[in-house]
Amino acid sequence: MGNLLVSLRNAAGAMRVFERGMAVVQGNVTNVSTPGYAKQRQILQSMRFDLEVGLPGGVASGGTLDSRSEFAEAGVRRSLGFLGEAEERAQHLQGLEPVFALDENSGLSRAMNRMFQAFSALAVAPNDSAGRRVALDRAGDLARSFRAVSQGVAEGLRSAERGVVEQVERINGLVGQVVEVNRQFQSDFRAQGDAGLQARMNDLLEQLSEVADFTVLRQEDGTATLYLGGQTLLAIGARQYELKADTSGQQAMVLDAGGLDVAGQVSRGRLHAVVGLRNEVIPAHQAELDGLAAALADRVNTLLGGGVDMSGQPPVQALFRYDAALGAARTLEVNDLAPAELALASPASPGGNAVALELAGLSQEKTAGGVTFSEYFGNIAAALGRQVAGAQETAGTHRQLAAQARQLREDAQKVNLDEEAIALIEFQRSYQASARLVQTLNEMTDTVLNMLR
């Protein structure tokens, strides 16, 4: 009789274990589309059977096995960091590319060519008042074109600054959500076994990895401690240390809770891209543009400064003016000259075209870095084009690598509905078999009791 009751208890325990297994399968199916979720598996353990020492055997639950692979998760986060950086860089550079467009019908390249053509016409008729007025107008158009390009570059710089602020705010927001999950882990130790909460945590870490690289340390209580670039503390337990963006100076900075610039600690992600664009890439293009504007303006002013006007007098003021401290391209303007004040003749031949010939030759003169002025601007535009193409190609490569990393992770931990269907059938059949055993044992117990009466 005792053995029957023990067997009945074992069968009932097995039913509870198989019921728990079906609940785990149900949880997997329910969360098949939940971001960051990793499939769970009910572990079954056979209990030792040795009646001589009082071990009746049976089936016990060995807990729930989480299929999450930290190695696979780290691979996905790393890939997303490089992908986010390349996409952010390509996006901002694409917005800057039209500013340096090499268009014969518009833009800076056209303005330079038209000014050189006006000087060429004056080389033929240096004392033509209408031609002189056209040359002044073309010089004014060139100055406006330089200012327009410089304004476009400045807008690109402001866009990068906004990007720095947005990405820092995004980091603070995501870290704040991680801290909220940490609080739930700390408030209830059973939360560590909550697959949905673990999925939420890993989804947040994945989003964060796209913005900046960080180190995550999982504590015994389930909370995540985060370090930006492996150095600056962002979150520990229920406490967050916010970052702050400062774009007011010459260099954009990312300040930690203590006011120190930690931008240099970020080596990948969208934040790394916009900081690099703001502090290095875009200012370099602006410096090249300023150099071209200053070189062209200075060369024209120098040639005109050595000539005489229609009255045989040296020029009172230069054709171009600019403020080097504020940027030559940004401040380039034409002084208010009358057509007769253009000094197109040499002092030795008043009324001649000696200076006009030199001005006409500027279109072919290699003075700007060993190339012509037009070629110099073309090189700036080509360099930007290569940067855009390189960023797009890099983004495409990392998009594929990220897809591969995700596929490897999914192979290890994503819910497969076919597998879940099989597991559900196995648990159902096992539950039914245990239930049948309970029924049989119950009938046998009734029989024994009737025999004893």
C-alpha positions as CSV (number, residue, x, y, z in Angstrom):
1,M,0.0,0.0,0.0
2,G,2.8,2.3,0.8
3,N,4.5,1.8,-2.6
4,L,1.2,2.7,-4.3
5,L,1.0,6.0,-2.5
6,V,4.6,6.8,-3.2
7,S,4.0,6.0,-6.9
8,L,0.9,8.1,-6.9
9,R,2.8,11.0,-5.4
10,N,5.6,10.7,-8.0
11,A,3.1,10.7,-10.8
12,A,1.4,13.8,-9.5
13,G,4.8,15.5,-9.2
14,A,5.6,14.6,-12.7
15,M,2.3,16.1,-13.9
16,R,3.2,19.4,-12.2
17,V,6.7,19.3,-13.9
18,F,5.1,18.7,-17.3
19,E,2.5,21.4,-16.7
20,R,5.4,23.8,-16.0
21,G,7.1,22.7,-19.2
22,M,3.9,23.5,-21.2
23,A,3.8,26.9,-19.5
24,V,7.3,27.6,-20.6
25,V,6.4,26.7,-24.2
26,Q,3.4,29.0,-24.1
27,G,5.7,31.8,-22.9
28,N,8.0,31.2,-25.8
29,V,5.2,31.3,-28.3
30,T,3.7,34.4,-26.8
31,N,7.0,36.2,-27.0
32,V,8.0,35.0,-30.4
33,S,8.1,38.7,-31.7
34,T,9.3,40.3,-28.5
35,P,12.6,42.3,-29.1
36,G,15.5,40.9,-27.1
37,Y,13.6,37.7,-26.1
38,A,15.6,34.4,-25.9
39,K,13.8,31.1,-25.9
40,Q,13.4,29.2,-22.6
41,R,13.6,25.5,-21.9
42,Q,12.3,23.5,-19.0
43,I,15.0,21.2,-17.7
44,L,13.8,17.7,-16.6
45,Q,15.8,15.7,-14.1
46,S,15.3,12.0,-13.3
47,M,15.2,11.4,-9.6
48,R,17.3,8.5,-8.3
49,F,15.5,5.2,-7.9
50,D,16.7,3.0,-5.1
51,L,13.9,1.6,-2.8
52,E,16.4,0.1,-0.4
53,V,17.5,3.5,0.7
54,G,14.1,5.2,0.3
55,L,14.6,6.8,-3.1
56,P,11.4,6.2,-5.1
57,G,12.6,7.9,-8.4
58,G,10.4,10.1,-10.5
59,V,10.8,13.3,-12.5
60,A,11.8,16.7,-11.1
61,S,12.2,20.2,-12.5
62,G,15.8,21.3,-13.0
63,G,14.7,24.9,-13.5
64,T,14.4,26.9,-16.7
65,L,17.3,27.2,-19.1
66,D,17.8,30.6,-20.8
67,S,19.3,30.1,-24.3
68,R,20.7,33.6,-24.3
69,S,24.3,33.8,-25.5
70,E,26.3,36.7,-24.2
71,F,28.9,36.1,-26.9
72,A,26.3,36.4,-29.6
73,E,24.7,39.5,-27.9
74,A,28.1,41.2,-27.7
75,G,28.7,40.5,-31.4
76,V,25.4,42.1,-32.4
77,R,26.1,45.1,-30.2
78,R,29.5,45.6,-31.7
79,S,28.2,45.3,-35.3
80,L,25.4,47.8,-34.6
81,G,27.9,50.3,-33.2
82,F,29.9,50.3,-36.4
83,L,26.7,50.4,-38.5
84,G,25.3,53.3,-36.6
85,E,28.5,55.3,-37.0
86,A,28.7,54.7,-40.7
87,E,25.0,55.5,-41.3
88,E,25.2,58.7,-39.3
89,R,28.3,59.8,-41.1
90,A,26.8,59.1,-44.5
91,Q,23.6,60.9,-43.6
92,H,25.4,64.1,-42.6
93,L,27.9,64.1,-45.5
94,Q,25.2,63.5,-48.0
95,G,23.5,66.7,-46.7
96,L,26.8,68.6,-47.3
97,E,27.6,67.2,-50.7
98,P,25.2,69.5,-52.7
99,V,26.9,72.5,-51.3
100,F,30.1,71.6,-53.2
101,A,28.3,70.5,-56.4
102,L,30.4,70.9,-59.6
103,D,27.7,72.3,-61.8
104,E,28.6,74.4,-64.8
105,N,25.2,76.1,-64.7
106,S,25.2,77.2,-61.0
107,G,27.3,77.3,-57.9
108,L,30.8,78.4,-57.1
109,S,32.5,76.7,-60.0
110,R,30.3,78.6,-62.5
111,A,30.9,81.9,-60.6
112,M,34.6,81.5,-60.9
113,N,34.5,80.7,-64.6
114,R,32.2,83.6,-65.4
115,M,34.6,86.0,-63.6
116,F,37.5,84.7,-65.5
117,Q,35.6,85.1,-68.7
118,A,34.8,88.7,-67.9
119,F,38.5,89.4,-67.3
120,S,39.3,87.7,-70.7
121,A,36.8,90.0,-72.4
122,L,38.6,93.0,-70.8
123,A,41.9,91.8,-72.1
124,V,40.5,92.5,-75.6
125,A,38.7,95.7,-74.7
126,P,40.2,97.0,-71.4
127,N,38.6,100.4,-71.6
128,D,35.0,99.2,-72.3
129,S,32.9,100.6,-69.5
130,A,30.2,98.0,-70.0
131,G,32.8,95.2,-69.9
132,R,34.2,96.7,-66.7
133,R,30.8,96.8,-65.1
134,V,30.2,93.1,-66.1
135,A,33.6,92.2,-64.4
136,L,32.5,93.9,-61.2
137,D,29.2,92.2,-61.3
138,R,30.9,88.8,-61.8
139,A,33.2,89.5,-58.9
140,G,30.2,90.2,-56.8
141,D,28.5,87.0,-57.9
142,L,31.7,85.1,-57.0
143,A,31.8,86.6,-53.5
144,R,28.1,85.7,-53.0
145,S,28.8,82.2,-54.1
146,F,31.6,81.8,-51.6
147,R,29.4,83.1,-48.9
148,A,26.6,80.7,-50.0
149,V,28.9,77.7,-49.9
150,S,30.3,78.8,-46.6
151,Q,26.7,79.1,-45.2
152,G,26.0,75.6,-46.4
153,V,29.1,74.3,-44.6
154,A,28.0,76.2,-41.5
155,E,24.6,74.6,-41.7
156,G,26.3,71.2,-41.9
157,L,28.3,72.1,-38.8
158,R,25.1,73.1,-37.0
159,S,23.5,69.9,-38.1
160,A,26.4,67.9,-36.6
161,E,26.1,69.9,-33.4
162,R,22.4,69.1,-33.2
163,G,23.4,65.5,-33.8
164,V,25.8,65.5,-30.8
165,V,23.0,66.9,-28.5
166,E,20.4,64.4,-29.8
167,Q,22.7,61.4,-29.4
168,V,23.7,62.4,-25.9
169,E,20.0,62.9,-25.0
170,R,19.3,59.5,-26.5
171,I,22.0,57.9,-24.4
172,N,20.6,59.5,-21.2
173,G,17.1,58.3,-22.1
174,L,18.2,54.7,-22.8
175,V,20.3,54.5,-19.7
176,G,17.4,55.9,-17.6
177,Q,15.3,53.0,-18.9
178,V,18.0,50.5,-18.0
179,V,18.1,52.0,-14.5
180,E,14.3,51.4,-14.2
181,V,14.8,47.8,-15.1
182,N,17.6,47.6,-12.5
183,R,15.2,48.9,-9.9
184,Q,12.8,46.0,-10.7
185,F,15.6,43.5,-10.3
186,Q,16.5,45.0,-6.9
187,S,13.0,45.1,-5.6
188,D,12.2,41.5,-6.3
189,F,14.9,38.7,-6.6
190,R,12.4,36.6,-8.6
191,A,12.6,39.2,-11.4
192,Q,15.9,37.7,-12.5
193,G,14.0,34.8,-13.8
194,D,11.5,36.9,-15.7
195,A,12.3,36.3,-19.3
196,G,10.3,39.3,-20.4
197,L,12.3,41.6,-18.2
198,Q,15.6,40.1,-19.4
199,A,14.4,40.7,-23.0
200,R,13.6,44.3,-22.1
201,M,17.1,44.8,-20.7
202,N,18.9,43.3,-23.7
203,D,16.8,45.3,-26.1
204,L,17.8,48.5,-24.4
205,L,21.5,47.5,-24.4
206,E,21.2,46.8,-28.1
207,Q,19.7,50.2,-28.8
208,L,22.4,51.8,-26.7
209,S,25.2,50.0,-28.6
210,E,24.1,51.8,-31.8
211,V,24.7,55.2,-30.3
212,A,28.0,54.6,-28.5
213,D,30.3,51.8,-27.3
214,F,30.0,50.8,-23.7
215,T,30.9,48.0,-21.3
216,V,28.1,46.2,-19.4
217,L,28.8,44.3,-16.2
218,R,25.9,42.1,-14.9
219,Q,25.7,42.0,-11.1
220,E,24.6,39.1,-8.9
221,D,21.2,40.8,-8.3
222,G,20.6,40.9,-12.1
223,T,21.3,44.7,-12.5
224,A,23.5,46.1,-15.3
225,T,26.4,48.4,-14.6
226,L,27.3,50.5,-17.6
227,Y,30.5,52.3,-18.5
228,L,30.8,54.6,-21.6
229,G,33.8,53.5,-23.6
230,G,34.7,51.1,-20.8
231,Q,35.7,54.1,-18.6
232,T,32.9,56.6,-17.6
233,L,30.2,55.3,-15.3
234,L,26.7,55.7,-16.7
235,A,24.6,53.5,-14.4
236,I,25.1,51.4,-11.3
237,G,22.1,49.8,-9.7
238,A,19.3,52.3,-9.4
239,R,21.6,55.3,-9.9
240,Q,22.2,57.1,-13.2
241,Y,25.1,59.5,-14.1
242,E,23.9,61.7,-17.0
243,L,26.0,63.1,-19.8
244,K,25.8,66.6,-21.2
245,A,26.6,67.9,-24.6
246,D,28.5,71.2,-25.0
247,T,28.8,72.6,-28.5
248,S,29.4,76.2,-27.6
249,G,33.2,76.2,-28.0
250,Q,35.6,75.4,-30.9
251,Q,35.2,71.7,-30.1
252,A,32.1,69.8,-29.3
253,M,32.4,68.1,-25.9
254,V,30.5,65.3,-24.1
255,L,30.7,66.1,-20.4
256,D,30.3,63.4,-17.7
257,A,28.7,64.0,-14.3
258,G,31.9,65.6,-13.1
259,G,32.2,68.1,-16.0
260,L,35.0,66.3,-17.8
261,D,35.1,65.9,-21.5
262,V,34.7,62.2,-22.3
263,A,34.1,62.4,-26.1
264,G,37.5,60.8,-26.7
265,Q,36.4,57.7,-24.9
266,V,33.8,56.9,-27.5
267,S,35.3,54.8,-30.4
268,R,32.2,53.9,-32.4
269,G,28.5,54.5,-32.7
270,R,26.4,57.5,-33.9
271,L,27.8,59.8,-31.2
272,H,31.4,59.1,-32.4
273,A,30.4,59.9,-35.9
274,V,28.8,63.3,-35.2
275,V,31.5,64.4,-32.8
276,G,34.1,63.6,-35.5
277,L,32.1,65.5,-38.1
278,R,31.7,68.5,-35.9
279,N,35.3,68.7,-34.6
280,E,37.3,67.5,-37.6
281,V,35.7,66.7,-40.9
282,I,33.4,69.7,-41.5
283,P,35.9,72.3,-40.1
284,A,38.6,70.8,-42.5
285,H,36.3,71.4,-45.5
286,Q,35.6,75.0,-44.2
287,A,39.3,75.6,-43.8
288,E,39.9,74.5,-47.4
289,L,37.1,76.7,-48.7
290,D,38.5,79.7,-46.7
291,G,41.9,79.0,-48.1
292,L,40.6,79.0,-51.7
293,A,38.7,82.3,-51.1
294,A,41.6,84.0,-49.6
295,A,44.1,82.8,-52.2
296,L,41.8,83.9,-55.1
297,A,40.9,87.3,-53.5
298,D,44.6,88.0,-52.6
299,R,45.8,87.1,-56.1
300,V,43.3,89.3,-57.9
301,N,43.9,92.2,-55.4
302,T,47.7,91.8,-55.9
303,L,47.4,92.0,-59.7
304,L,45.1,95.0,-59.6
305,G,47.2,96.7,-57.0
306,G,50.1,96.8,-59.4
307,G,48.2,98.5,-62.2
308,V,46.6,101.9,-62.9
309,D,42.9,102.8,-63.6
310,M,41.5,104.6,-66.6
311,S,42.8,107.9,-65.2
312,G,46.3,106.5,-64.9
313,Q,46.1,106.5,-61.1
314,P,46.9,103.5,-58.8
315,P,43.8,101.9,-57.2
316,V,42.6,103.5,-54.0
317,Q,41.1,100.3,-52.7
318,A,41.2,96.6,-53.5
319,L,38.5,94.7,-55.4
320,F,37.9,92.1,-52.7
321,R,37.8,92.4,-48.9
322,Y,37.3,89.7,-46.2
323,D,37.9,89.1,-42.5
324,A,40.4,86.2,-42.1
325,A,39.5,85.8,-38.4
326,L,35.8,85.1,-39.2
327,G,36.6,83.2,-42.3
328,A,37.5,84.4,-45.8
329,A,34.7,82.5,-47.6
330,R,32.1,83.6,-45.1
331,T,33.0,87.3,-45.2
332,L,34.2,87.8,-48.8
333,E,32.8,90.9,-50.4
334,V,33.5,93.3,-53.3
335,N,34.3,96.9,-52.4
336,D,32.3,99.7,-54.0
337,L,34.4,100.4,-57.0
338,A,33.4,102.4,-60.1
339,P,34.1,100.6,-63.5
340,A,36.8,103.2,-64.2
341,E,38.6,102.4,-61.0
342,L,39.6,98.9,-62.1
343,A,43.4,99.1,-62.6
344,L,43.7,97.0,-65.7
345,A,46.7,98.7,-67.2
346,S,50.3,98.7,-66.2
347,P,51.9,102.0,-65.0
348,A,54.2,101.9,-68.0
349,S,51.3,101.7,-70.4
350,P,48.3,103.6,-69.1
351,G,45.1,102.7,-71.0
352,G,46.6,99.3,-71.9
353,N,45.6,95.7,-71.0
354,A,48.7,94.3,-69.3
355,V,46.9,93.7,-66.0
356,A,43.7,92.5,-67.7
357,L,45.8,89.9,-69.5
358,E,47.2,88.6,-66.2
359,L,43.7,88.5,-64.7
360,A,42.5,86.5,-67.8
361,G,45.4,84.1,-67.2
362,L,44.3,83.3,-63.7
363,S,41.9,80.6,-64.9
364,Q,45.0,78.6,-65.9
365,E,47.4,79.8,-63.3
366,K,48.5,77.0,-60.8
367,T,48.8,79.0,-57.6
368,A,46.4,77.2,-55.2
369,G,48.3,74.2,-54.0
370,G,49.9,73.5,-57.4
371,V,46.6,73.5,-59.3
372,T,44.3,76.1,-60.7
373,F,41.6,77.7,-58.6
374,S,38.9,75.7,-60.3
375,E,40.8,72.4,-59.9
376,Y,41.3,73.2,-56.2
377,F,37.6,73.6,-55.7
378,G,37.1,70.4,-57.7
379,N,39.5,68.6,-55.4
380,I,37.5,69.8,-52.4
381,A,34.3,68.5,-53.9
382,A,35.9,65.2,-55.0
383,A,37.3,64.6,-51.5
384,L,33.8,65.1,-50.0
385,G,32.4,62.8,-52.7
386,R,34.9,60.1,-51.7
387,Q,34.0,60.5,-48.1
388,V,30.3,60.1,-48.9
389,A,30.9,57.1,-51.1
390,G,33.2,55.6,-48.5
391,A,30.7,56.1,-45.7
392,Q,27.9,54.5,-47.8
393,E,30.1,51.6,-48.7
394,T,31.1,51.1,-45.1
395,A,27.5,51.3,-44.0
396,G,26.5,48.6,-46.6
397,T,29.3,46.4,-45.3
398,H,28.4,46.8,-41.7
399,R,24.7,46.3,-42.5
400,Q,25.6,42.9,-43.9
401,L,27.8,42.1,-40.9
402,A,25.1,43.2,-38.5
403,A,22.6,40.9,-40.3
404,Q,25.0,38.0,-40.0
405,A,25.6,38.6,-36.3
406,R,21.8,38.8,-35.7
407,Q,21.3,35.6,-37.7
408,L,23.9,33.8,-35.6
409,R,22.2,35.0,-32.5
410,E,18.8,33.9,-33.7
411,D,20.1,30.5,-34.6
412,A,21.1,30.1,-30.9
413,Q,18.3,31.8,-29.1
414,K,15.3,32.8,-31.2
415,V,12.0,31.0,-30.7
416,N,11.2,28.4,-33.5
417,L,7.5,27.7,-33.6
418,D,8.1,24.2,-35.1
419,E,10.4,23.3,-32.2
420,E,7.9,24.7,-29.7
421,A,5.1,22.6,-31.3
422,I,7.2,19.5,-30.9
423,A,8.1,20.4,-27.3
424,L,4.4,21.1,-26.5
425,I,3.4,17.7,-27.9
426,E,6.1,16.0,-25.9
427,F,4.9,17.6,-22.6
428,Q,1.3,16.9,-23.4
429,R,1.9,13.3,-24.1
430,S,4.0,13.0,-20.9
431,Y,1.3,14.8,-18.9
432,Q,-1.3,12.4,-20.4
433,A,0.8,9.4,-19.6
434,S,1.3,10.6,-16.0
435,A,-2.4,11.3,-15.7
436,R,-3.1,7.8,-17.0
437,L,-0.7,6.4,-14.4
438,V,-2.5,8.4,-11.6
439,Q,-5.8,6.9,-12.8
440,T,-4.4,3.4,-12.8
441,L,-2.8,3.8,-9.4
442,N,-6.1,5.2,-8.1
443,E,-7.9,2.2,-9.3
444,M,-5.3,-0.2,-7.8
445,T,-5.6,1.7,-4.5
446,D,-9.4,1.3,-4.5
447,T,-9.0,-2.4,-5.2
448,V,-6.5,-2.9,-2.3
449,L,-8.8,-1.0,0.0
450,N,-11.8,-3.1,-1.0
451,M,-9.8,-6.3,-0.4
452,L,-8.9,-5.2,3.1
453,R,-12.5,-4.5,4.1
